[in-house]
Amino acid sequence: MRNLIPARFYTYDFTRLVAMIAFTVAIAVIVYSVLFGRIL
């Protein structure tokens, strides 16, 4: 039972990290679109 808890925590932490990266990429794409829209 003690071995299961750290594994679950690691999985949750990894999922959270991926979600943060995806969110950051989405913001970067929006900023790029705005900048390209201004340039064009």
FILUMTOR-712828 format. One record per atom (N, C-alpha, C, O, CB): residue number from 1; atom name; x, y, z. Coordinates in Angstrom, 2 decimals, padded with zeros to 5 digits, always signed. Atoms other than C-alpha are relative to their C-alpha. Glycine has a CB too. Layout:
<atoms>
@resi NUM&name CA&X X&Y Y&Z Z
...
</atoms>
This chain:
<atoms>
@resi 1&name N&X +000.84&Y -001.21&Z +000.00
@resi 1&name CA&X +000.00&Y +000.00&Z +000.00
@resi 1&name C&X +000.88&Y +001.27&Z +000.00
@resi 1&name O&X +000.55&Y +002.26&Z -000.64
@resi 1&name CB&X -000.95&Y +000.00&Z +001.24
@resi 2&name N&X -000.89&Y -001.17&Z -000.05
@resi 2&name CA&X +002.88&Y +002.37&Z +000.77
@resi 2&name C&X +000.67&Y +000.24&Z -001.35
@resi 2&name O&X +000.99&Y +001.38&Z -001.70
@resi 2&name CB&X +001.07&Y -000.18&Z +001.10
@resi 3&name N&X -000.64&Y -000.13&Z +001.31
@resi 3&name CA&X +004.41&Y +001.68&Z -002.65
@resi 3&name C&X -000.95&Y +000.60&Z -001.04
@resi 3&name O&X -000.51&Y +001.21&Z -002.01
@resi 3&name CB&X +000.51&Y -001.36&Z -000.48
@resi 4&name N&X +000.99&Y -000.48&Z +000.97
@resi 4&name CA&X +001.17&Y +002.58&Z -004.46
@resi 4&name C&X -000.17&Y +001.52&Z +000.08
@resi 4&name O&X -000.37&Y +002.17&Z -000.94
@resi 4&name CB&X -001.35&Y -000.68&Z +000.24
@resi 5&name N&X +000.23&Y -001.44&Z -000.18
@resi 5&name CA&X +000.85&Y +006.09&Z -002.99
@resi 5&name C&X +001.03&Y +000.86&Z -000.76
@resi 5&name O&X +000.63&Y +001.77&Z -001.48
@resi 5&name CB&X +000.04&Y +000.35&Z +001.50
@resi 6&name N&X -000.97&Y -000.80&Z +000.75
@resi 6&name CA&X +004.18&Y +007.49&Z -004.37
@resi 6&name C&X -000.18&Y -000.12&Z -001.50
@resi 6&name O&X +000.00&Y +000.86&Z -002.23
@resi 6&name CB&X +001.41&Y -000.42&Z +000.37
@resi 7&name N&X +000.19&Y +000.21&Z +001.44
@resi 7&name CA&X +003.45&Y +005.97&Z -007.79
@resi 7&name C&X -001.15&Y +000.87&Z -000.50
@resi 7&name O&X -001.06&Y +001.50&Z -001.55
@resi 7&name CB&X -000.27&Y -001.50&Z -000.32
@resi 8&name N&X +001.16&Y -000.81&Z +000.40
@resi 8&name CA&X +000.06&Y +007.68&Z -007.91
@resi 8&name C&X +000.36&Y +001.48&Z +000.04
@resi 8&name O&X -000.05&Y +002.24&Z -000.84
@resi 8&name CB&X -001.21&Y -000.29&Z +000.94
@resi 9&name N&X -000.41&Y -001.40&Z -000.12
@resi 9&name CA&X +001.60&Y +010.97&Z -006.75
@resi 9&name C&X +000.85&Y +000.41&Z -001.20
@resi 9&name O&X +000.69&Y +001.49&Z -001.75
@resi 9&name CB&X +000.77&Y +000.23&Z +001.32
@resi 10&name N&X -000.86&Y -000.29&Z +001.15
@resi 10&name CA&X +004.23&Y +010.77&Z -009.49
@resi 10&name C&X -000.83&Y +000.14&Z -001.27
@resi 10&name O&X -000.59&Y +001.04&Z -002.07
@resi 10&name CB&X +001.05&Y -001.12&Z -000.19
@resi 11&name N&X +000.87&Y -000.06&Z +001.18
@resi 11&name CA&X +001.54&Y +010.09&Z -012.12
@resi 11&name C&X -000.78&Y +001.32&Z -000.02
@resi 11&name O&X -000.88&Y +001.96&Z -001.06
@resi 11&name CB&X -000.99&Y -001.21&Z -000.02
@resi 12&name N&X +000.75&Y -001.25&Z -000.09
@resi 12&name CA&X -000.53&Y +013.06&Z -010.89
@resi 12&name C&X +000.89&Y +001.20&Z -000.31
@resi 12&name O&X +000.50&Y +002.11&Z -001.03
@resi 12&name CB&X -000.62&Y +000.14&Z +001.41
@resi 13&name N&X -000.95&Y -001.09&Z +000.23
@resi 13&name CA&X +002.53&Y +015.33&Z -010.86
@resi 13&name C&X +000.36&Y +000.10&Z -001.48
@resi 13&name O&X +000.43&Y +001.20&Z -002.03
@resi 13&name CB&X +001.28&Y -000.21&Z +000.84
@resi 14&name N&X -000.34&Y +000.02&Z +001.42
@resi 14&name CA&X +003.44&Y +014.25&Z -014.41
@resi 14&name C&X -001.15&Y +000.55&Z -000.84
@resi 14&name O&X -000.93&Y +001.31&Z -001.78
@resi 14&name CB&X +000.35&Y -001.43&Z -000.45
@resi 15&name N&X +001.18&Y -000.48&Z +000.73
@resi 15&name CA&X -000.12&Y +014.89&Z -015.63
@resi 15&name C&X -000.13&Y +001.51&Z +000.15
@resi 15&name O&X -000.45&Y +002.22&Z -000.81
@resi 15&name CB&X -001.29&Y -000.70&Z +000.51
@resi 16&name N&X +000.08&Y -001.44&Z -000.25
@resi 16&name CA&X -000.08&Y +018.32&Z -014.01
@resi 16&name C&X +001.05&Y +000.74&Z -000.82
@resi 16&name O&X +000.79&Y +001.81&Z -001.36
@resi 16&name CB&X +000.18&Y +000.29&Z +001.50
@resi 17&name N&X -001.08&Y -000.62&Z +000.76
@resi 17&name CA&X +003.27&Y +019.10&Z -015.66
@resi 17&name C&X -000.36&Y +000.09&Z -001.48
@resi 17&name O&X -000.16&Y +001.13&Z -002.11
@resi 17&name CB&X +001.31&Y -000.79&Z +000.17
@resi 18&name N&X +000.41&Y +000.02&Z +001.41
@resi 18&name CA&X +001.96&Y +018.08&Z -019.11
@resi 18&name C&X -001.09&Y +001.04&Z -000.24
@resi 18&name O&X -001.07&Y +001.73&Z -001.26
@resi 18&name CB&X -000.50&Y -001.41&Z -000.42
@resi 19&name N&X +001.09&Y -000.98&Z +000.14
@resi 19&name CA&X -001.16&Y +020.23&Z -018.56
@resi 19&name C&X +000.56&Y +001.42&Z -000.01
@resi 19&name O&X +000.13&Y +002.26&Z -000.80
@resi 19&name CB&X -001.02&Y -000.17&Z +001.16
@resi 20&name N&X -000.62&Y -001.33&Z -000.06
@resi 20&name CA&X +001.00&Y +023.24&Z -017.63
@resi 20&name C&X +000.74&Y +000.31&Z -001.30
@resi 20&name O&X +000.66&Y +001.43&Z -001.81
@resi 20&name CB&X +000.97&Y +000.10&Z +001.19
@resi 21&name N&X -000.74&Y -000.19&Z +001.26
@resi 21&name CA&X +003.20&Y +022.75&Z -020.73
@resi 21&name C&X -000.98&Y +000.27&Z -001.14
@resi 21&name O&X -000.76&Y +001.17&Z -001.95
@resi 21&name CB&X +000.87&Y -001.25&Z -000.32
@resi 22&name N&X +001.01&Y -000.19&Z +001.05
@resi 22&name CA&X +000.13&Y +022.44&Z -022.98
@resi 22&name C&X -000.61&Y +001.39&Z +000.09
@resi 22&name O&X -000.82&Y +002.05&Z -000.93
@resi 22&name CB&X -001.11&Y -001.08&Z +000.10
@resi 23&name N&X +000.58&Y -001.33&Z -000.21
@resi 23&name CA&X -001.35&Y +025.62&Z -021.45
@resi 23&name C&X +000.98&Y +001.08&Z -000.45
@resi 23&name O&X +000.58&Y +002.05&Z -001.10
@resi 23&name CB&X -000.38&Y +000.20&Z +001.49
@resi 24&name N&X -001.03&Y -000.97&Z +000.40
@resi 24&name CA&X +001.93&Y +027.51&Z -021.95
@resi 24&name C&X +000.14&Y +000.06&Z -001.51
@resi 24&name O&X +000.26&Y +001.15&Z -002.08
@resi 24&name CB&X +001.35&Y -000.37&Z +000.64
@resi 25&name N&X -000.09&Y +000.06&Z +001.46
@resi 25&name CA&X +002.15&Y +026.35&Z -025.58
@resi 25&name C&X -001.20&Y +000.69&Z -000.63
@resi 25&name O&X -001.06&Y +001.42&Z -001.61
@resi 25&name CB&X +000.09&Y -001.48&Z -000.49
@resi 26&name N&X +001.22&Y -000.62&Z +000.53
@resi 26&name CA&X -001.46&Y +027.45&Z -026.17
@resi 26&name C&X +000.13&Y +001.52&Z +000.08
@resi 26&name O&X -000.22&Y +002.23&Z -000.87
@resi 26&name CB&X -001.26&Y -000.49&Z +000.78
@resi 27&name N&X -000.17&Y -001.45&Z -000.17
@resi 27&name CA&X -000.67&Y +030.94&Z -024.80
@resi 27&name C&X +001.02&Y +000.52&Z -001.01
@resi 27&name O&X +000.83&Y +001.57&Z -001.61
@resi 27&name CB&X +000.45&Y +000.33&Z +001.45
@resi 28&name N&X -001.04&Y -000.41&Z +000.94
@resi 28&name CA&X +002.49&Y +031.11&Z -026.93
@resi 28&name C&X -000.56&Y +000.08&Z -001.42
@resi 28&name O&X -000.23&Y +001.01&Z -002.17
@resi 28&name CB&X +001.20&Y -000.97&Z +000.04
@resi 29&name N&X +000.60&Y +000.01&Z +001.34
@resi 29&name CA&X +000.49&Y +030.22&Z -030.07
@resi 29&name C&X -000.91&Y +001.21&Z -000.17
@resi 29&name O&X -000.92&Y +001.84&Z -001.23
@resi 29&name CB&X -000.80&Y -001.31&Z -000.25
@resi 30&name N&X +000.91&Y -001.16&Z +000.07
@resi 30&name CA&X -002.11&Y +032.92&Z -029.27
@resi 30&name C&X +000.81&Y +001.28&Z -000.16
@resi 30&name O&X +000.47&Y +002.14&Z -000.98
@resi 30&name CB&X -000.89&Y +000.08&Z +001.27
@resi 31&name N&X -000.85&Y -001.20&Z +000.07
@resi 31&name CA&X +000.64&Y +035.53&Z -028.71
@resi 31&name C&X +000.62&Y +000.11&Z -001.40
@resi 31&name O&X +000.68&Y +001.19&Z -001.97
@resi 31&name CB&X +001.11&Y -000.04&Z +001.09
@resi 32&name N&X -000.59&Y -000.01&Z +001.35
@resi 32&name CA&X +002.32&Y +034.51&Z -031.99
@resi 32&name C&X -001.03&Y +000.43&Z -001.04
@resi 32&name O&X -000.72&Y +001.20&Z -001.95
@resi 32&name CB&X +000.55&Y -001.40&Z -000.35
@resi 33&name N&X +001.07&Y -000.37&Z +000.95
@resi 33&name CA&X -001.02&Y +034.79&Z -033.84
@resi 33&name C&X -000.26&Y +001.50&Z +000.04
@resi 33&name O&X -000.43&Y +002.14&Z -000.99
@resi 33&name CB&X -001.29&Y -000.78&Z +000.32
@resi 34&name N&X +000.24&Y -001.44&Z -000.14
@resi 34&name CA&X -001.55&Y +038.28&Z -032.44
@resi 34&name C&X +001.14&Y +000.79&Z -000.63
@resi 34&name O&X +000.90&Y +001.78&Z -001.33
@resi 34&name CB&X -000.16&Y +000.39&Z +001.49
@resi 35&name N&X -001.15&Y -000.71&Z +000.54
@resi 35&name CA&X +001.97&Y +039.36&Z -033.37
@resi 35&name C&X +000.01&Y -000.09&Z -001.53
@resi 35&name O&X +000.24&Y +000.92&Z -002.21
@resi 35&name CB&X +001.31&Y -000.57&Z +000.57
@resi 36&name N&X +000.01&Y +000.16&Z +001.45
@resi 36&name CA&X +001.72&Y +037.92&Z -036.89
@resi 36&name C&X -001.16&Y +000.80&Z -000.61
@resi 36&name O&X -001.01&Y +001.37&Z -001.70
@resi 36&name CB&X -000.12&Y -001.49&Z -000.39
@resi 37&name N&X +001.14&Y -000.78&Z +000.48
@resi 37&name CA&X -001.70&Y +039.55&Z -037.30
@resi 37&name C&X +000.35&Y +001.47&Z -000.08
@resi 37&name O&X -000.06&Y +002.17&Z -001.00
@resi 37&name CB&X -001.20&Y -000.21&Z +000.91
@resi 38&name N&X -000.40&Y -001.42&Z +000.00
@resi 38&name CA&X -000.18&Y +042.92&Z -036.39
@resi 38&name C&X +000.99&Y +000.27&Z -001.12
@resi 38&name O&X +000.91&Y +001.30&Z -001.78
@resi 38&name CB&X +000.62&Y +000.40&Z +001.37
@resi 39&name N&X -001.03&Y -000.18&Z +001.02
@resi 39&name CA&X +002.78&Y +042.44&Z -038.75
@resi 39&name C&X -000.65&Y +000.01&Z -001.39
@resi 39&name O&X -000.37&Y +000.86&Z -002.23
@resi 39&name CB&X +001.08&Y -001.12&Z +000.10
@resi 40&name N&X +000.67&Y +000.07&Z +001.29
@resi 40&name CA&X +000.56&Y +041.40&Z -041.64
@resi 40&name C&X -001.06&Y +001.08&Z -000.10
@resi 40&name O&X -001.74&Y +001.18&Z -001.13
@resi 40&name CB&X -000.63&Y -001.39&Z -000.22
</atoms>
